[in-house]
Amino acid sequence: MAGRVAWWEGRNVQIEYRFGAGGADHAQALATALVASQPDVIFVQGTPYSAAMQRQTRAIPIVFVGVYHGQPPIWMMLQPM
């Protein structure tokens, strides 16, 4: 199919996994380290981690899942910057 883009891990995309277990301090430490590595996009799961990422950067797109409805990160991210 002409014009089709295929992503192949290790060839044209690099995925780095970080796993966290702990409180807000741990989430913030992971966010600091991840943002320092300057990724093109961040995929995060959970309210504490999405909040920590948002505090660290507004320049890197953040894709989040598993964030509880009504928590501040959802409402802040839906507002225009």
Chimera marker file (.cmm) of the C-alpha trace (Angstrom):
<marker_set name="trace">
<marker id="1" x="0.000" y="0.000" z="0.000" r="1" g="1" b="0" radius="0.5"/>
<marker id="2" x="1.581" y="3.279" z="-1.107" r="1" g="1" b="0" radius="0.5"/>
<marker id="3" x="2.208" y="5.838" z="1.599" r="1" g="1" b="0" radius="0.5"/>
<marker id="4" x="1.718" y="3.384" z="4.441" r="1" g="1" b="0" radius="0.5"/>
<marker id="5" x="3.908" y="3.947" z="7.485" r="1" g="1" b="0" radius="0.5"/>
<marker id="6" x="5.047" y="0.966" z="9.484" r="1" g="1" b="0" radius="0.5"/>
<marker id="7" x="6.649" y="1.235" z="12.898" r="1" g="1" b="0" radius="0.5"/>
<marker id="8" x="9.276" y="-1.378" z="13.732" r="1" g="1" b="0" radius="0.5"/>
<marker id="9" x="10.744" y="-1.343" z="17.211" r="1" g="1" b="0" radius="0.5"/>
<marker id="10" x="14.502" y="-1.139" z="16.944" r="1" g="1" b="0" radius="0.5"/>
<marker id="11" x="14.397" y="0.054" z="13.322" r="1" g="1" b="0" radius="0.5"/>
<marker id="12" x="12.452" y="3.302" z="13.170" r="1" g="1" b="0" radius="0.5"/>
<marker id="13" x="11.004" y="3.618" z="16.666" r="1" g="1" b="0" radius="0.5"/>
<marker id="14" x="12.518" y="3.144" z="20.084" r="1" g="1" b="0" radius="0.5"/>
<marker id="15" x="10.335" y="2.324" z="23.057" r="1" g="1" b="0" radius="0.5"/>
<marker id="16" x="11.693" y="2.700" z="26.560" r="1" g="1" b="0" radius="0.5"/>
<marker id="17" x="9.725" y="1.215" z="29.430" r="1" g="1" b="0" radius="0.5"/>
<marker id="18" x="9.709" y="2.563" z="32.962" r="1" g="1" b="0" radius="0.5"/>
<marker id="19" x="7.710" y="0.958" z="35.731" r="1" g="1" b="0" radius="0.5"/>
<marker id="20" x="6.851" y="2.582" z="38.992" r="1" g="1" b="0" radius="0.5"/>
<marker id="21" x="5.468" y="1.512" z="42.307" r="1" g="1" b="0" radius="0.5"/>
<marker id="22" x="5.252" y="3.967" z="45.107" r="1" g="1" b="0" radius="0.5"/>
<marker id="23" x="3.870" y="7.296" z="46.052" r="1" g="1" b="0" radius="0.5"/>
<marker id="24" x="3.957" y="10.759" z="44.575" r="1" g="1" b="0" radius="0.5"/>
<marker id="25" x="7.666" y="11.222" z="45.354" r="1" g="1" b="0" radius="0.5"/>
<marker id="26" x="8.539" y="8.164" z="43.295" r="1" g="1" b="0" radius="0.5"/>
<marker id="27" x="6.286" y="9.293" z="40.442" r="1" g="1" b="0" radius="0.5"/>
<marker id="28" x="7.989" y="12.699" z="40.441" r="1" g="1" b="0" radius="0.5"/>
<marker id="29" x="11.469" y="11.133" z="40.356" r="1" g="1" b="0" radius="0.5"/>
<marker id="30" x="10.493" y="8.953" z="37.386" r="1" g="1" b="0" radius="0.5"/>
<marker id="31" x="8.965" y="11.957" z="35.605" r="1" g="1" b="0" radius="0.5"/>
<marker id="32" x="12.128" y="14.002" z="36.094" r="1" g="1" b="0" radius="0.5"/>
<marker id="33" x="14.334" y="11.242" z="34.677" r="1" g="1" b="0" radius="0.5"/>
<marker id="34" x="12.033" y="10.522" z="31.747" r="1" g="1" b="0" radius="0.5"/>
<marker id="35" x="11.672" y="14.166" z="30.699" r="1" g="1" b="0" radius="0.5"/>
<marker id="36" x="15.458" y="14.583" z="30.927" r="1" g="1" b="0" radius="0.5"/>
<marker id="37" x="15.831" y="11.865" z="28.263" r="1" g="1" b="0" radius="0.5"/>
<marker id="38" x="13.856" y="14.142" z="25.854" r="1" g="1" b="0" radius="0.5"/>
<marker id="39" x="11.435" y="11.638" z="24.289" r="1" g="1" b="0" radius="0.5"/>
<marker id="40" x="9.166" y="12.612" z="21.396" r="1" g="1" b="0" radius="0.5"/>
<marker id="41" x="6.049" y="11.487" z="23.290" r="1" g="1" b="0" radius="0.5"/>
<marker id="42" x="5.255" y="10.080" z="26.743" r="1" g="1" b="0" radius="0.5"/>
<marker id="43" x="2.676" y="7.357" z="27.372" r="1" g="1" b="0" radius="0.5"/>
<marker id="44" x="1.677" y="7.104" z="31.018" r="1" g="1" b="0" radius="0.5"/>
<marker id="45" x="-0.835" y="5.161" z="33.080" r="1" g="1" b="0" radius="0.5"/>
<marker id="46" x="-2.385" y="6.362" z="36.304" r="1" g="1" b="0" radius="0.5"/>
<marker id="47" x="-3.273" y="9.655" z="37.924" r="1" g="1" b="0" radius="0.5"/>
<marker id="48" x="-0.107" y="10.129" z="40.051" r="1" g="1" b="0" radius="0.5"/>
<marker id="49" x="2.156" y="9.548" z="37.061" r="1" g="1" b="0" radius="0.5"/>
<marker id="50" x="0.195" y="11.713" z="34.632" r="1" g="1" b="0" radius="0.5"/>
<marker id="51" x="0.189" y="14.536" z="37.197" r="1" g="1" b="0" radius="0.5"/>
<marker id="52" x="3.942" y="14.178" z="37.738" r="1" g="1" b="0" radius="0.5"/>
<marker id="53" x="4.616" y="14.247" z="33.994" r="1" g="1" b="0" radius="0.5"/>
<marker id="54" x="2.456" y="17.322" z="33.534" r="1" g="1" b="0" radius="0.5"/>
<marker id="55" x="4.370" y="19.130" z="36.286" r="1" g="1" b="0" radius="0.5"/>
<marker id="56" x="7.645" y="18.310" z="34.512" r="1" g="1" b="0" radius="0.5"/>
<marker id="57" x="6.830" y="19.335" z="30.939" r="1" g="1" b="0" radius="0.5"/>
<marker id="58" x="4.386" y="21.159" z="28.727" r="1" g="1" b="0" radius="0.5"/>
<marker id="59" x="6.579" y="20.714" z="25.637" r="1" g="1" b="0" radius="0.5"/>
<marker id="60" x="6.419" y="16.909" z="25.281" r="1" g="1" b="0" radius="0.5"/>
<marker id="61" x="3.037" y="15.395" z="24.323" r="1" g="1" b="0" radius="0.5"/>
<marker id="62" x="1.626" y="13.168" z="27.070" r="1" g="1" b="0" radius="0.5"/>
<marker id="63" x="-0.773" y="10.323" z="26.272" r="1" g="1" b="0" radius="0.5"/>
<marker id="64" x="-2.442" y="8.984" z="29.380" r="1" g="1" b="0" radius="0.5"/>
<marker id="65" x="-4.755" y="6.111" z="30.300" r="1" g="1" b="0" radius="0.5"/>
<marker id="66" x="-6.207" y="4.905" z="33.562" r="1" g="1" b="0" radius="0.5"/>
<marker id="67" x="-6.653" y="8.404" z="34.974" r="1" g="1" b="0" radius="0.5"/>
<marker id="68" x="-9.646" y="8.736" z="37.232" r="1" g="1" b="0" radius="0.5"/>
<marker id="69" x="-12.371" y="11.021" z="35.926" r="1" g="1" b="0" radius="0.5"/>
<marker id="70" x="-12.538" y="14.331" z="37.697" r="1" g="1" b="0" radius="0.5"/>
<marker id="71" x="-8.939" y="14.382" z="38.881" r="1" g="1" b="0" radius="0.5"/>
<marker id="72" x="-7.062" y="17.641" z="38.193" r="1" g="1" b="0" radius="0.5"/>
<marker id="73" x="-4.762" y="16.321" z="35.409" r="1" g="1" b="0" radius="0.5"/>
<marker id="74" x="-7.725" y="15.583" z="33.135" r="1" g="1" b="0" radius="0.5"/>
<marker id="75" x="-9.277" y="19.008" z="33.550" r="1" g="1" b="0" radius="0.5"/>
<marker id="76" x="-5.984" y="20.882" z="33.225" r="1" g="1" b="0" radius="0.5"/>
<marker id="77" x="-4.946" y="18.994" z="30.108" r="1" g="1" b="0" radius="0.5"/>
<marker id="78" x="-8.279" y="19.612" z="28.375" r="1" g="1" b="0" radius="0.5"/>
<marker id="79" x="-7.892" y="23.359" z="28.732" r="1" g="1" b="0" radius="0.5"/>
<marker id="80" x="-5.972" y="25.177" z="25.983" r="1" g="1" b="0" radius="0.5"/>
<marker id="81" x="-2.420" y="26.093" z="26.896" r="1" g="1" b="0" radius="0.5"/>
<link id1="1" id2="2" r="1" g="1" b="0" radius="0.2"/>
<link id1="2" id2="3" r="1" g="1" b="0" radius="0.2"/>
<link id1="3" id2="4" r="1" g="1" b="0" radius="0.2"/>
<link id1="4" id2="5" r="1" g="1" b="0" radius="0.2"/>
<link id1="5" id2="6" r="1" g="1" b="0" radius="0.2"/>
<link id1="6" id2="7" r="1" g="1" b="0" radius="0.2"/>
<link id1="7" id2="8" r="1" g="1" b="0" radius="0.2"/>
<link id1="8" id2="9" r="1" g="1" b="0" radius="0.2"/>
<link id1="9" id2="10" r="1" g="1" b="0" radius="0.2"/>
<link id1="10" id2="11" r="1" g="1" b="0" radius="0.2"/>
<link id1="11" id2="12" r="1" g="1" b="0" radius="0.2"/>
<link id1="12" id2="13" r="1" g="1" b="0" radius="0.2"/>
<link id1="13" id2="14" r="1" g="1" b="0" radius="0.2"/>
<link id1="14" id2="15" r="1" g="1" b="0" radius="0.2"/>
<link id1="15" id2="16" r="1" g="1" b="0" radius="0.2"/>
<link id1="16" id2="17" r="1" g="1" b="0" radius="0.2"/>
<link id1="17" id2="18" r="1" g="1" b="0" radius="0.2"/>
<link id1="18" id2="19" r="1" g="1" b="0" radius="0.2"/>
<link id1="19" id2="20" r="1" g="1" b="0" radius="0.2"/>
<link id1="20" id2="21" r="1" g="1" b="0" radius="0.2"/>
<link id1="21" id2="22" r="1" g="1" b="0" radius="0.2"/>
<link id1="22" id2="23" r="1" g="1" b="0" radius="0.2"/>
<link id1="23" id2="24" r="1" g="1" b="0" radius="0.2"/>
<link id1="24" id2="25" r="1" g="1" b="0" radius="0.2"/>
<link id1="25" id2="26" r="1" g="1" b="0" radius="0.2"/>
<link id1="26" id2="27" r="1" g="1" b="0" radius="0.2"/>
<link id1="27" id2="28" r="1" g="1" b="0" radius="0.2"/>
<link id1="28" id2="29" r="1" g="1" b="0" radius="0.2"/>
<link id1="29" id2="30" r="1" g="1" b="0" radius="0.2"/>
<link id1="30" id2="31" r="1" g="1" b="0" radius="0.2"/>
<link id1="31" id2="32" r="1" g="1" b="0" radius="0.2"/>
<link id1="32" id2="33" r="1" g="1" b="0" radius="0.2"/>
<link id1="33" id2="34" r="1" g="1" b="0" radius="0.2"/>
<link id1="34" id2="35" r="1" g="1" b="0" radius="0.2"/>
<link id1="35" id2="36" r="1" g="1" b="0" radius="0.2"/>
<link id1="36" id2="37" r="1" g="1" b="0" radius="0.2"/>
<link id1="37" id2="38" r="1" g="1" b="0" radius="0.2"/>
<link id1="38" id2="39" r="1" g="1" b="0" radius="0.2"/>
<link id1="39" id2="40" r="1" g="1" b="0" radius="0.2"/>
<link id1="40" id2="41" r="1" g="1" b="0" radius="0.2"/>
<link id1="41" id2="42" r="1" g="1" b="0" radius="0.2"/>
<link id1="42" id2="43" r="1" g="1" b="0" radius="0.2"/>
<link id1="43" id2="44" r="1" g="1" b="0" radius="0.2"/>
<link id1="44" id2="45" r="1" g="1" b="0" radius="0.2"/>
<link id1="45" id2="46" r="1" g="1" b="0" radius="0.2"/>
<link id1="46" id2="47" r="1" g="1" b="0" radius="0.2"/>
<link id1="47" id2="48" r="1" g="1" b="0" radius="0.2"/>
<link id1="48" id2="49" r="1" g="1" b="0" radius="0.2"/>
<link id1="49" id2="50" r="1" g="1" b="0" radius="0.2"/>
<link id1="50" id2="51" r="1" g="1" b="0" radius="0.2"/>
<link id1="51" id2="52" r="1" g="1" b="0" radius="0.2"/>
<link id1="52" id2="53" r="1" g="1" b="0" radius="0.2"/>
<link id1="53" id2="54" r="1" g="1" b="0" radius="0.2"/>
<link id1="54" id2="55" r="1" g="1" b="0" radius="0.2"/>
<link id1="55" id2="56" r="1" g="1" b="0" radius="0.2"/>
<link id1="56" id2="57" r="1" g="1" b="0" radius="0.2"/>
<link id1="57" id2="58" r="1" g="1" b="0" radius="0.2"/>
<link id1="58" id2="59" r="1" g="1" b="0" radius="0.2"/>
<link id1="59" id2="60" r="1" g="1" b="0" radius="0.2"/>
<link id1="60" id2="61" r="1" g="1" b="0" radius="0.2"/>
<link id1="61" id2="62" r="1" g="1" b="0" radius="0.2"/>
<link id1="62" id2="63" r="1" g="1" b="0" radius="0.2"/>
<link id1="63" id2="64" r="1" g="1" b="0" radius="0.2"/>
<link id1="64" id2="65" r="1" g="1" b="0" radius="0.2"/>
<link id1="65" id2="66" r="1" g="1" b="0" radius="0.2"/>
<link id1="66" id2="67" r="1" g="1" b="0" radius="0.2"/>
<link id1="67" id2="68" r="1" g="1" b="0" radius="0.2"/>
<link id1="68" id2="69" r="1" g="1" b="0" radius="0.2"/>
<link id1="69" id2="70" r="1" g="1" b="0" radius="0.2"/>
<link id1="70" id2="71" r="1" g="1" b="0" radius="0.2"/>
<link id1="71" id2="72" r="1" g="1" b="0" radius="0.2"/>
<link id1="72" id2="73" r="1" g="1" b="0" radius="0.2"/>
<link id1="73" id2="74" r="1" g="1" b="0" radius="0.2"/>
<link id1="74" id2="75" r="1" g="1" b="0" radius="0.2"/>
<link id1="75" id2="76" r="1" g="1" b="0" radius="0.2"/>
<link id1="76" id2="77" r="1" g="1" b="0" radius="0.2"/>
<link id1="77" id2="78" r="1" g="1" b="0" radius="0.2"/>
<link id1="78" id2="79" r="1" g="1" b="0" radius="0.2"/>
<link id1="79" id2="80" r="1" g="1" b="0" radius="0.2"/>
<link id1="80" id2="81" r="1" g="1" b="0" radius="0.2"/>
</marker_set>
